[in-house]
Amino acid sequence: MVARSFRVGSDERATGIVEAFRLIHDVQAGLPSARDGLARLRERARKEGWDDLERVCMFGDAVSSWMSGDGQAAGSVAALIESATGAGDHVMLALGLALGSDQGFAGTDLFGTAAFDADLARAIVLLEEESGRPCERISAHTACAIALQNRWLFELSDEQYELALSIGRAESPGTVDFLLAPILFNRAEQHVSWATKLHELGDRQGVQERWQAWKQLLTATEEYPMPESWHLELAALGLILQAIAGEQSGAEAARLAALAEERADLETRAVGLLRLPLALELAEGELDSGSGKEAAARAIDAALAAISPGVHPFLYDLALFTAARLEARSGASAGLRYARRALEAEWTKREASLRAMRGQMASVRLTSERDLLSRHARLDDLTGIANRRSLEEFLSGLLAEGSESCAVVLFDVDAFKAVNDKHGHLAGDQLLVRIAEVLARSVRASDLAVRLGGDEFAIVLAEVDITSARQRAEALFAALTEEPLDDIAGGIELQVSVGVAVGSPHSITPVWSAADAALYEAKALGGQQVCLAPPVAPSS
């Protein structure tokens, strides 16, 4: 599949995409009206033929399903992958693959997910050569980061979070900030999760590295607005990390918990997390001095009761590990030694999985480079859409598949020389690229957009009748003539003549000739219109 550019074609459409991501953010924040807003936006996208916006809404459907637990998320992700694959939309395909790989990974054993890992590696590599479309790319990198984090591949996850943040920071202040605050929160949470496993393994230096990284991240969280409950939860997470780094944090945790309990408007999850720093501090005191075992045990039990193993599995495990250490006292407990040995085995597998994921990514890059060389032989150098060689292969494929009908739609820019003379050849080239973008994003996966040369383009539509062909041609004509072009040159205009013919792929030469005749008829009538040739009878 050829990678295509997906520049948003109108201010209204661009606004719709940003609005869709805002609504998805609101869905994640638990706002009940956001899901209805997404449904209305998706209906608008279907009505206007804005496939790129509809794919964002498919992502929103998946998020909504996960939040509600209605069991429909897998279907939404599959629809997103299918749509993105057909359109050659690599950014949204990467997002779909990352979501699917994380969804498939959930509920399986930690290291038995080769197929899902392959999808995730492909998603990461697909994003490496993409540009523009900040909301989509930020969301795709974030989805990759979360999928990697759930595999304990913290190093790679951190790279994806950083890429997402760098895209957002390059945008104008205020445009995508709503996407960056959750990334900073997730990244900070990841460092705590990472540190808990290092603590359980006895890697004090590793814990200290996470503690220092956390301090830097906490400063970064002040860049973008967050709900007060998020700040409280970050404070709780920081105090947990501070405790396992060997610093006193129990008193501050108790103070924050008391303040939070007085506020009915704050979520209780952070209050539950604030029990853990006190438990950790009491347990360490008991291990050091041998006093206060009962108080430490009660504090750990309270933390275990307050922390959800589904929401915060790493922290729940940390509380269990602390309880096991407290019971062992001397560290000589067979149960504790067994648990640590099992964790060391899992960590060794994690490191092997990290190497394997890096290897898969390198393999995908190599394959992509080979595919790119092959595709370049079939792509137009200027516009990146199909060339005549690709057209010949496509028409041969229609015959091999037994297609019974097809339409040829020819496009020719009216007075293209005048565009070059008035605005310069660079602007003329940019106009040709824009035409290719519009045509490419407006065709189905079963069709082909091709540049024939100069200012001449064609669309070949598979399995259409004359009525459908005319409607599709008129829609393409409208998309071209309504495309905003001021970013290319002030006052530049695009006018095109279009010729359409329908017939059998077995009679493609007369069908093409008929479309060419219809194109010249449109030119003769003054241009800027669509002309339809009579149906072409099959050759005898």
GICORNOR-V90003 format. One record per pair of residues at least 24 apart in sequence whose C-alpha atoms are under 8 Angstrom apart, sorted by the first residue. I is the first residue (numbers start at 1). J is the second residue. Records with the same first field share a line. If there is no record, write none. Layout:
I->J + J
This chain:
1->85 + 88
2->88 + 375 + 385
3->88 + 89 + 90
4->87 + 88 + 89 + 90 + 384 + 385 + 437 + 440 + 441
5->89 + 437 + 441
6->52 + 89 + 133 + 437 + 441
7->132 + 133 + 437
9->438 + 483 + 484
10->483 + 484
13->50 + 53
16->41 + 53
17->53 + 56
18->135
20->53 + 56 + 57 + 60
21->56 + 60 + 135
22->178
23->60
24->60 + 63 + 64
25->178 + 179
27->63 + 64 + 67
28->63 + 64 + 67
35->61 + 64
51->441
55->80 + 83 + 84 + 92
56->92 + 136
59->96
74->100 + 103
86->444 + 445 + 446
87->441 + 443 + 444 + 445
90->126 + 127 + 130
91->126 + 127 + 130 + 136 + 137 + 140
92->136 + 140
93->123
94->122 + 123 + 124 + 126 + 127 + 140
95->123 + 136 + 139 + 140 + 141 + 143 + 144
97->122 + 123
98->123 + 140 + 143 + 144 + 147
99->143 + 144 + 147
101->147
102->146 + 147 + 150
110->151
111->151 + 349 + 350 + 353
117->357
118->360
120->144 + 147
121->357 + 360 + 361 + 364
122->361 + 364
124->361
125->361 + 364 + 365
134->167 + 168 + 171 + 176
135->176 + 179
137->164 + 167
138->163 + 164 + 165 + 167 + 168 + 179
139->164 + 179
142->183
149->190
151->350
152->194 + 350
153->350 + 353 + 354
154->190 + 194
158->187
161->187
177->224
178->224 + 225
180->224
181->221 + 224 + 225 + 226
184->217 + 220 + 221
185->221 + 230 + 234
187->217
188->214 + 217 + 218 + 234
189->234 + 237
192->237 + 238 + 240 + 241
193->314 + 315
195->241
196->241 + 244 + 314 + 315 + 318
197->314 + 318
199->244
200->318 + 321 + 340
201->340 + 343 + 344
204->245
207->244 + 245
208->245
211->241 + 242 + 245
214->238
228->266
229->266 + 267 + 270
232->270
233->269 + 270 + 271 + 273
236->270 + 271 + 273 + 274 + 277
237->273 + 274
239->274 + 277
240->274 + 276 + 277 + 280
243->277 + 280 + 281
244->280
248->281
249->277 + 278 + 281
250->277 + 278 + 279 + 281
251->278
253->277 + 278
254->278
269->306 + 307
272->303 + 306 + 307
273->303 + 306 + 307
275->299 + 302 + 303 + 306
276->300 + 303 + 319
279->303
280->319 + 322
283->322 + 326
286->326
287->326 + 329 + 330
293->326
297->323 + 326
380->451
382->429 + 433
383->432 + 433 + 436 + 437 + 451
384->433 + 436
385->436 + 440 + 449 + 450 + 451
386->448 + 449 + 450 + 451
387->450 + 451 + 452
388->450 + 451 + 452
391->448 + 450
394->448
395->505
398->462 + 505
399->505 + 506
403->462 + 463 + 504 + 505
404->463 + 504 + 505
405->462 + 463 + 464 + 465 + 502 + 503 + 504 + 505
406->460 + 461 + 462 + 463 + 464 + 465 + 502 + 503 + 504 + 505
407->460 + 461 + 462 + 463 + 464 + 465 + 466 + 469 + 500 + 501 + 502 + 503 + 511
408->458 + 459 + 460 + 461 + 500 + 501 + 502 + 511 + 512 + 515
409->458 + 459 + 460 + 461 + 473 + 498 + 499 + 500 + 501 + 515
410->456 + 457 + 458 + 459 + 498 + 499 + 500 + 515 + 516 + 519
411->456 + 457 + 458 + 496 + 497 + 498 + 499 + 519
412->455 + 456 + 457 + 496 + 497 + 498 + 519
413->455 + 456 + 494 + 495 + 496 + 497
414->494 + 495 + 496 + 497 + 523 + 527 + 528
415->495
416->455
419->492
423->489 + 492
427->488 + 489
430->488
431->485 + 488
435->480
438->479 + 480
439->476 + 480
442->476
464->502
465->502
466->501 + 502 + 535
469->500 + 502
470->500 + 532
473->498 + 500 + 530
474->530
477->529 + 530
495->527 + 528
496->527 + 528 + 529
497->522 + 523 + 527 + 528 + 529 + 530
498->522 + 528 + 529 + 530 + 531
499->530 + 531 + 532 + 533
500->530 + 531 + 532 + 533
501->532 + 533 + 534 + 535 + 536
502->533 + 534 + 535 + 536
503->535 + 536 + 537 + 538
504->536 + 537 + 538
506->538 + 539
507->538 + 539
510->536
511->536
